[in-house]
Amino acid sequence: MSANSSSTTTTHDHGTHSSHEVAPGEIAVGVVVGRTSEYFDFFVYGIASALVFPSVFFPFAPKLEATLYSFAVFALAFIARPFGTMLFLWIQRRWGRGTKLTAALFLLGTCTAGIAFLPGYVTLGMTSVVLLSVLRFLQGIALGGSWDGLPSLLALNAPKGHRGWYAMLGQLGAPTGFIVAAGLFAYLYASLPLADLLDWGWRYPFFAAFAINVVALFARLRLVVTDEYAREMDEHELAPVRVTELMKARGRYVVIGAFTALASYALFHLVTIFPLSWILLFSKQSVPQFLIVQIIGAFLAAGGIVASGFIADRLSRPRTLGALAVAIAAFSGFAPTLLGAGTVGQDVYILAGFLLLGLSYGQAAGALNANFGDRYRYTGAALSNDIAWLIGAAFAPLVALGLCAKFGLAYVGVYLLSGALATLAALGVNRWLRLKRETVRAK
């Protein structure tokens, strides 16, 4: 155990260590539970920002502009997320992992419940918009702080030749969270008059998100605060370091890691959140029926995530990401035509897009984290993921809807193509740096 890791970790206060080792399966359960709760919360807000918030918080604006305002507030969480990571890493260095995770998830739950109780514009005027923005920003702070290092520990404990399989397990939280969130909204949208949905019905998914956060908190703490987990983290030096030290030592790899995931993250919101706004504003298709199509697509994405584990273990994760970036680039050429081809075309766009998303997203997180080495892996993985979400997904619904409404659907394809090219460029740069290192060592 390094001197650094023993000085920065403060979780050895639970008595005598037991001889039990943390198995990859136990870590995987913690990863799946944590990611599912986060993504459910994530999609509850995302779906509401497309279907509900334009009418509840921005009724003073035309429908298109109101949705753009709503998407601008949606993006605030992604802007806040890196700051949340830095704040809560400092909390962890000072008070320990358990305190950090408890504080982060308590903040996330409080903000989610706060949104559920928040009066709309008709009651509070612009104050409601300000409060929604503050709560959304604080949600991003909390999401940044919820990083527990479990995915990194899982990757390091995965059996040789099966890292792709174990890497995809946490990613299953995304389609699972979307299926539950979309199912709730589809039921409410189909069951309630629109006036009731906009008045009180939309609040129930936020109450559910709060309850799930509480359950997930205890499930994750049950693992995170154990002596076995702390010992495993110490042995792999998975402890926070100062961001300034990380950027000085491994800054290039933070940027490369962020851009490596862009093809997947650009597609992420273009098959989940953006299409809902487009259907509501520019199509006659039923919103509940479209949500059901998206739910079917999420099941396809889950299958794609599982398949990505098998593929990556045979081809390697970087090659898998590169091949799927090429596939997403090809899909970007068909996406505008499909979205403009009526109900059938839109449904094909959703189903094909979700399948591609699953295959790529299954390996997108942390594919190049080995670049950080043991000392910087914990902080580097968190920060590169935050930056990937910020530049790849934060503004996707806002930019796609704004450009498509003004200039046409072709800009959906342009956005997807840019993400795919960024991924291929990052993978190319990473390969060049790796070959350069190997050449230097050979000399």
C-alpha positions as CSV (number, residue, x, y, z in Angstrom):
1,M,0.0,0.0,0.0
2,S,1.4,3.4,-0.9
3,A,2.0,6.1,1.6
4,N,-0.2,8.4,-0.4
5,S,-3.2,6.1,-0.4
6,S,-3.0,5.5,3.4
7,S,-2.8,9.2,4.1
8,T,-5.7,10.2,1.9
9,T,-8.2,7.5,2.9
10,T,-10.2,7.9,6.1
11,T,-12.5,4.9,6.0
12,H,-10.6,2.5,8.3
13,D,-12.8,3.2,11.3
14,H,-15.0,0.2,11.3
15,G,-13.1,-2.3,13.4
16,T,-10.8,-5.2,12.5
17,H,-10.5,-6.1,8.8
18,S,-12.2,-9.3,7.8
19,S,-10.6,-11.8,5.5
20,H,-13.5,-11.5,3.0
21,E,-12.5,-10.2,-0.4
22,V,-14.8,-8.0,-2.5
23,A,-15.8,-10.1,-5.5
24,P,-16.4,-8.6,-9.0
25,G,-20.0,-9.7,-8.8
26,E,-20.5,-7.7,-5.5
27,I,-19.0,-4.6,-7.0
28,A,-21.1,-5.0,-10.2
29,V,-24.3,-5.0,-8.1
30,G,-23.2,-1.7,-6.5
31,V,-22.4,-0.2,-9.8
32,V,-25.8,-1.3,-11.4
33,V,-27.8,-0.1,-8.4
34,G,-26.0,3.3,-8.3
35,R,-26.2,4.0,-12.0
36,T,-29.8,2.9,-12.4
37,S,-31.0,5.3,-9.7
38,E,-28.9,8.2,-11.2
39,Y,-30.2,7.6,-14.7
40,F,-33.8,7.3,-13.5
41,D,-33.5,10.7,-11.9
42,F,-31.7,11.9,-15.0
43,F,-34.4,10.8,-17.4
44,V,-37.3,12.0,-15.2
45,Y,-36.0,15.5,-15.5
46,G,-35.0,15.1,-19.2
47,I,-38.5,13.8,-20.3
48,A,-40.2,16.5,-18.2
49,S,-38.0,19.2,-19.8
50,A,-39.4,18.2,-23.2
51,L,-43.0,17.4,-22.4
52,V,-44.0,19.4,-19.3
53,F,-41.7,22.3,-18.3
54,P,-42.2,24.4,-21.4
55,S,-45.9,24.8,-20.4
56,V,-45.4,24.9,-16.7
57,F,-42.4,27.3,-16.4
58,F,-42.3,29.1,-19.7
59,P,-46.0,29.6,-20.7
60,F,-45.2,33.3,-21.7
61,A,-43.2,32.1,-24.7
62,P,-44.3,30.4,-28.0
63,K,-44.0,26.6,-27.8
64,L,-40.7,26.3,-29.7
65,E,-39.0,29.1,-27.7
66,A,-40.4,27.7,-24.4
67,T,-38.9,24.3,-25.2
68,L,-35.5,25.9,-26.0
69,Y,-35.6,27.8,-22.7
70,S,-36.4,24.5,-21.0
71,F,-33.5,22.7,-22.7
72,A,-31.2,25.6,-21.6
73,V,-32.1,24.9,-18.0
74,F,-31.6,21.2,-18.6
75,A,-28.0,21.9,-19.7
76,L,-27.2,23.6,-16.3
77,A,-26.6,20.2,-14.6
78,F,-23.9,19.3,-17.0
79,I,-22.2,22.6,-16.6
80,A,-22.3,22.2,-12.8
81,R,-21.1,18.5,-12.8
82,P,-17.3,19.1,-13.0
83,F,-17.5,21.6,-10.2
84,G,-19.5,19.1,-8.2
85,T,-16.8,16.5,-8.8
86,M,-14.0,18.8,-7.6
87,L,-16.0,20.0,-4.5
88,F,-16.9,16.5,-3.4
89,L,-13.5,15.1,-4.0
90,W,-12.2,17.7,-1.6
91,I,-14.9,16.5,0.9
92,Q,-13.7,12.9,0.4
93,R,-10.1,13.8,1.1
94,R,-11.2,15.6,4.3
95,W,-14.0,13.4,5.7
96,G,-14.0,10.1,3.7
97,R,-15.9,8.3,1.0
98,G,-19.0,7.6,3.1
99,T,-19.5,11.2,4.1
100,K,-19.0,12.4,0.5
101,L,-21.5,9.9,-1.0
102,T,-24.1,10.6,1.7
103,A,-23.9,14.3,1.2
104,A,-24.0,14.1,-2.6
105,L,-27.1,11.8,-2.7
106,F,-28.8,13.7,0.0
107,L,-28.3,16.9,-2.0
108,L,-29.6,15.1,-5.2
109,G,-32.7,13.8,-3.4
110,T,-33.4,17.2,-1.8
111,C,-33.2,19.0,-5.2
112,T,-35.4,16.3,-6.9
113,A,-38.0,16.6,-4.2
114,G,-37.7,20.4,-4.4
115,I,-38.6,20.3,-8.1
116,A,-41.5,18.1,-7.4
117,F,-43.0,20.7,-5.0
118,L,-42.0,23.7,-7.1
119,P,-45.0,26.0,-8.2
120,G,-45.1,26.9,-11.8
121,Y,-44.9,30.3,-13.6
122,V,-48.6,31.1,-13.1
123,T,-48.1,31.1,-9.3
124,L,-44.6,32.5,-8.8
125,G,-43.7,34.2,-12.1
126,M,-40.0,34.4,-13.0
127,T,-39.2,33.3,-9.5
128,S,-40.2,29.8,-10.4
129,V,-37.8,29.8,-13.4
130,V,-35.0,31.0,-11.1
131,L,-35.7,28.3,-8.5
132,L,-35.9,25.6,-11.2
133,S,-32.5,26.8,-12.5
134,V,-30.9,26.7,-9.1
135,L,-32.3,23.3,-8.3
136,R,-31.1,22.0,-11.6
137,F,-27.6,23.4,-11.1
138,L,-27.5,21.8,-7.7
139,Q,-28.6,18.5,-9.2
140,G,-25.5,18.7,-11.4
141,I,-23.3,19.4,-8.4
142,A,-24.7,16.4,-6.6
143,L,-24.3,14.1,-9.7
144,G,-20.6,15.1,-9.8
145,G,-20.3,14.2,-6.2
146,S,-22.0,10.8,-6.5
147,W,-18.9,9.3,-8.1
148,D,-17.9,6.4,-5.9
149,G,-15.1,4.8,-7.9
150,L,-16.9,1.5,-8.2
151,P,-16.7,1.3,-12.0
152,S,-12.9,1.7,-11.8
153,L,-12.6,-0.9,-9.1
154,L,-14.8,-3.2,-11.1
155,A,-12.5,-2.8,-14.2
156,L,-9.4,-3.5,-12.1
157,N,-10.9,-6.6,-10.5
158,A,-12.4,-8.0,-13.7
159,P,-10.9,-11.4,-14.8
160,K,-8.4,-11.1,-17.6
161,G,-10.1,-11.2,-21.0
162,H,-13.5,-10.1,-19.6
163,R,-13.0,-6.4,-18.9
164,G,-15.4,-5.5,-21.7
165,W,-18.1,-7.6,-20.2
166,Y,-17.7,-6.1,-16.7
167,A,-17.3,-2.6,-18.1
168,M,-20.8,-2.8,-19.7
169,L,-22.6,-3.8,-16.5
170,G,-22.8,-0.3,-15.1
171,Q,-24.0,1.1,-18.4
172,L,-27.1,-1.0,-18.2
173,G,-28.4,1.6,-15.7
174,A,-29.1,4.0,-18.6
175,P,-31.7,1.9,-20.5
176,T,-33.1,0.6,-17.2
177,G,-33.6,4.1,-15.9
178,F,-35.1,5.3,-19.1
179,I,-37.5,2.4,-19.4
180,V,-39.0,3.1,-15.9
181,A,-39.0,6.9,-16.4
182,A,-40.6,6.8,-19.9
183,G,-43.1,4.2,-18.7
184,L,-44.2,6.4,-15.9
185,F,-44.7,9.4,-18.2
186,A,-46.4,7.3,-20.9
187,Y,-48.9,6.1,-18.3
188,L,-49.5,9.6,-16.9
189,Y,-49.8,11.1,-20.4
190,A,-52.3,8.5,-21.5
191,S,-54.3,8.4,-18.2
192,L,-54.7,12.1,-17.3
193,P,-56.2,15.1,-19.0
194,L,-53.5,17.4,-20.2
195,A,-54.5,20.1,-17.7
196,D,-54.1,17.6,-14.8
197,L,-50.8,16.3,-16.1
198,L,-49.4,19.9,-16.2
199,D,-50.9,20.8,-12.8
200,W,-49.9,17.9,-10.6
201,G,-49.4,14.6,-12.6
202,W,-45.9,15.4,-13.7
203,R,-44.8,15.6,-10.0
204,Y,-45.2,11.9,-9.3
205,P,-42.1,10.7,-11.2
206,F,-40.0,13.1,-9.2
207,F,-41.4,11.7,-5.9
208,A,-40.5,8.2,-7.2
209,A,-37.0,9.5,-8.1
210,F,-36.6,10.8,-4.5
211,A,-37.6,7.4,-3.0
212,I,-35.3,5.5,-5.3
213,N,-32.4,7.7,-4.4
214,V,-32.9,6.9,-0.7
215,V,-32.9,3.2,-1.4
216,A,-29.9,3.5,-3.7
217,L,-28.0,5.5,-1.0
218,F,-28.2,2.7,1.5
219,A,-27.5,0.0,-1.0
220,R,-24.3,1.8,-2.1
221,L,-23.2,2.8,1.4
222,R,-23.6,-0.8,2.5
223,L,-20.7,-1.6,0.1
224,V,-18.7,1.6,0.0
225,V,-18.1,1.9,3.8
226,T,-17.0,-1.7,4.3
227,D,-13.4,-2.5,5.3
228,E,-13.0,-4.8,2.4
229,Y,-14.0,-2.1,-0.1
230,A,-11.7,0.4,1.5
231,R,-8.8,-2.1,1.4
232,E,-9.4,-2.8,-2.3
233,M,-9.5,0.9,-3.0
234,D,-6.2,1.5,-1.1
235,E,-4.5,-1.4,-2.8
236,H,-5.3,0.1,-6.2
237,E,-4.6,3.7,-5.0
238,L,-8.1,4.7,-6.0
239,A,-8.2,7.8,-3.9
240,P,-8.8,11.4,-4.9
241,V,-6.0,13.7,-5.9
242,R,-6.1,17.5,-6.5
243,V,-7.4,18.4,-9.9
244,T,-4.4,20.7,-10.5
245,E,-2.0,17.8,-9.9
246,L,-4.1,15.6,-12.2
247,M,-4.1,18.1,-15.0
248,K,-0.4,18.8,-14.7
249,A,0.5,15.1,-14.8
250,R,-2.3,13.6,-17.0
251,G,-4.2,16.5,-18.5
252,R,-3.9,15.3,-22.1
253,Y,-5.5,12.0,-21.1
254,V,-8.5,13.8,-19.5
255,V,-9.2,15.5,-22.8
256,I,-8.6,12.4,-24.9
257,G,-10.8,10.3,-22.6
258,A,-13.6,12.9,-22.8
259,F,-13.5,13.1,-26.6
260,T,-13.3,9.3,-27.0
261,A,-16.9,9.0,-25.7
262,L,-18.4,11.8,-27.9
263,A,-20.0,9.6,-30.6
264,S,-22.0,7.8,-28.0
265,Y,-22.8,10.8,-25.9
266,A,-23.9,12.9,-28.9
267,L,-26.3,10.1,-29.9
268,F,-27.5,9.7,-26.3
269,H,-29.9,12.7,-26.2
270,L,-30.7,12.6,-29.9
271,V,-32.7,9.4,-29.4
272,T,-34.1,10.1,-25.9
273,I,-34.8,13.8,-25.2
274,F,-34.7,15.7,-28.5
275,P,-37.1,13.4,-30.4
276,L,-39.8,13.9,-27.8
277,S,-39.7,17.7,-28.3
278,W,-39.7,17.2,-32.1
279,I,-42.7,14.9,-32.0
280,L,-44.6,17.2,-29.7
281,L,-43.9,20.3,-31.7
282,F,-43.8,19.1,-35.3
283,S,-45.5,15.8,-35.6
284,K,-49.1,14.4,-35.2
285,Q,-47.8,11.2,-33.6
286,S,-49.2,10.3,-30.2
287,V,-46.8,11.1,-27.3
288,P,-47.6,8.0,-25.3
289,Q,-47.2,5.8,-28.3
290,F,-43.9,7.4,-29.2
291,L,-42.7,6.8,-25.6
292,I,-43.6,3.1,-26.0
293,V,-41.5,3.0,-29.2
294,Q,-38.7,4.6,-27.2
295,I,-39.1,2.0,-24.4
296,I,-38.8,-0.8,-27.0
297,G,-35.7,1.0,-28.3
298,A,-34.3,1.1,-24.7
299,F,-34.7,-2.7,-24.5
300,L,-32.7,-2.9,-27.8
301,A,-30.1,-0.6,-26.2
302,A,-29.8,-2.9,-23.2
303,G,-29.3,-5.9,-25.6
304,G,-26.7,-3.8,-27.4
305,I,-24.9,-3.0,-24.2
306,V,-24.7,-6.7,-23.3
307,A,-23.5,-7.5,-26.8
308,S,-20.8,-4.8,-26.6
309,G,-19.2,-6.7,-23.7
310,F,-18.7,-9.8,-25.9
311,I,-17.5,-7.8,-28.8
312,A,-15.0,-5.7,-26.8
313,D,-13.5,-8.8,-25.2
314,R,-12.7,-10.0,-28.7
315,L,-11.7,-6.8,-30.5
316,S,-10.6,-4.6,-27.6
317,R,-12.5,-1.7,-26.3
318,P,-10.8,1.0,-28.4
319,R,-11.4,-0.9,-31.6
320,T,-15.0,-1.5,-30.7
321,L,-15.5,2.2,-30.0
322,G,-13.8,3.1,-33.3
323,A,-15.9,0.7,-35.3
324,L,-19.1,2.0,-33.7
325,A,-18.1,5.6,-34.3
326,V,-17.9,4.7,-38.0
327,A,-21.4,3.1,-37.7
328,I,-22.8,6.3,-36.0
329,A,-21.2,8.4,-38.7
330,A,-23.0,6.3,-41.3
331,F,-26.2,6.5,-39.4
332,S,-25.9,10.3,-39.3
333,G,-26.4,10.3,-43.1
334,F,-29.8,8.5,-42.8
335,A,-31.0,10.2,-39.6
336,P,-32.5,13.4,-41.2
337,T,-34.4,11.4,-43.8
338,L,-35.8,9.0,-41.3
339,L,-37.0,11.8,-38.9
340,G,-38.7,13.6,-41.8
341,A,-40.4,10.4,-43.2
342,G,-43.4,10.4,-40.9
343,T,-44.4,7.9,-38.2
344,V,-42.7,4.8,-39.7
345,G,-39.4,6.7,-40.4
346,Q,-39.3,8.3,-37.0
347,D,-39.9,4.9,-35.3
348,V,-37.1,3.3,-37.4
349,Y,-34.8,6.2,-36.4
350,I,-35.5,5.6,-32.7
351,L,-35.1,1.8,-32.8
352,A,-31.9,1.9,-34.9
353,G,-30.5,4.8,-32.9
354,F,-31.1,3.0,-29.6
355,L,-29.5,-0.1,-30.8
356,L,-26.4,1.8,-32.0
357,L,-26.4,3.7,-28.7
358,G,-26.4,0.5,-26.7
359,L,-23.5,-1.0,-28.7
360,S,-21.4,2.1,-28.4
361,Y,-22.4,3.3,-24.9
362,G,-21.7,-0.1,-23.4
363,Q,-18.0,0.6,-23.8
364,A,-17.9,4.4,-23.9
365,A,-17.2,5.1,-20.2
366,G,-13.6,4.6,-19.0
367,A,-12.3,2.9,-22.1
368,L,-9.0,4.7,-21.8
369,N,-8.8,5.1,-18.1
370,A,-5.6,2.9,-18.0
371,N,-3.8,6.0,-19.3
372,F,-4.2,7.6,-15.9
373,G,-2.2,4.9,-14.0
374,D,-3.2,3.9,-10.5
375,R,-2.6,7.2,-8.7
376,Y,-4.7,9.4,-11.0
377,R,-7.3,6.9,-12.2
378,Y,-10.0,7.7,-9.6
379,T,-10.0,11.5,-10.2
380,G,-9.2,11.2,-13.9
381,A,-12.1,8.9,-14.6
382,A,-14.6,11.1,-12.9
383,L,-13.4,14.3,-14.5
384,S,-13.1,13.0,-18.1
385,N,-16.6,11.5,-17.8
386,D,-18.0,14.9,-16.6
387,I,-16.3,16.7,-19.5
388,A,-17.6,14.2,-22.0
389,W,-21.2,14.8,-20.9
390,L,-20.7,18.5,-21.0
391,I,-19.3,18.8,-24.5
392,G,-21.1,15.8,-26.0
393,A,-24.6,15.8,-24.5
394,A,-25.4,18.8,-22.4
395,F,-26.5,21.1,-25.3
396,A,-27.6,18.4,-27.7
397,P,-31.4,18.8,-27.3
398,L,-31.0,22.6,-27.3
399,V,-28.7,22.8,-30.4
400,A,-30.5,20.1,-32.3
401,L,-34.0,21.5,-31.8
402,G,-32.9,25.1,-32.5
403,L,-31.0,24.4,-35.6
404,C,-33.5,21.9,-37.0
405,A,-36.4,24.2,-36.4
406,K,-34.7,27.0,-38.3
407,F,-32.6,25.2,-40.9
408,G,-34.0,21.7,-41.2
409,L,-33.4,18.2,-40.0
410,A,-30.0,17.9,-41.7
411,Y,-28.4,19.4,-38.6
412,V,-29.2,16.2,-36.6
413,G,-26.9,14.4,-39.0
414,V,-24.2,17.1,-38.7
415,Y,-24.3,16.9,-34.9
416,L,-24.0,13.1,-34.9
417,L,-21.2,13.2,-37.5
418,S,-19.2,15.7,-35.5
419,G,-19.4,13.4,-32.4
420,A,-18.3,10.4,-34.5
421,L,-15.3,12.3,-36.0
422,A,-14.3,13.5,-32.5
423,T,-14.2,9.9,-31.2
424,L,-12.2,8.7,-34.1
425,A,-9.7,11.6,-33.7
426,A,-9.3,11.0,-30.0
427,L,-8.7,7.2,-30.6
428,G,-6.2,8.1,-33.2
429,V,-4.3,10.5,-31.0
430,N,-4.4,8.0,-28.1
431,R,-2.9,5.3,-30.4
432,W,-0.2,7.7,-31.6
433,L,0.8,8.6,-28.0
434,R,0.8,4.9,-27.0
435,L,3.1,4.0,-29.9
436,K,5.3,6.9,-29.1
437,R,5.7,5.7,-25.5
438,E,6.5,2.2,-26.6
439,T,9.1,3.5,-29.0
440,V,10.8,5.5,-26.2
441,R,10.8,2.5,-23.9
442,A,12.3,0.3,-26.7
443,K,15.2,2.7,-27.0
